[in-house]
């Protein structure tokens, strides 16, 4: 018989860190709000959530590393929004942010989640941040927090 390991969405008492980019705040505030709603609705108390704001998506991995090094969080959630413009800047920022977060996920025994939007337009970013209404439905902040809770539970089962 196959041994199956699957995480469940449970937050009960875990500690979570969130790194969020200040650039494109009109989007990232919605991502953060939705992620916080998800964590709280699934049992993570306010006092167990630490949030660090960074200037832009390029700085997200740097702050996430600091949280990982503290070794006191069950997950680190990275939130940001990189919207394509007329120059190649988008490619460098989005690519380096993704690479940095991925490297942390491989280096540390803590789930590090990538909730950084990389979109071609403001409209796409707004849609992925819950639409004009700002709801949790379709909000990638919510989905990333949900994935974090599932990974925390899976890591506990694999320990």
Secondary structure, DSSP 8 states (H G I E B T S, - for coil): -----------TT--EEEEEESTTHHHHHHHHHHHHHHHHHTT--GGGEEEEEESSGGGHHHHHHHHHHHT--SEEEEEEEEE--SSTHHHHHHHHHHHHHHHHHHHSSSEEEEEEEEESSHHHHHHHTTTTTT-STT-HHHHHHHHHHHHHHHHHHH-
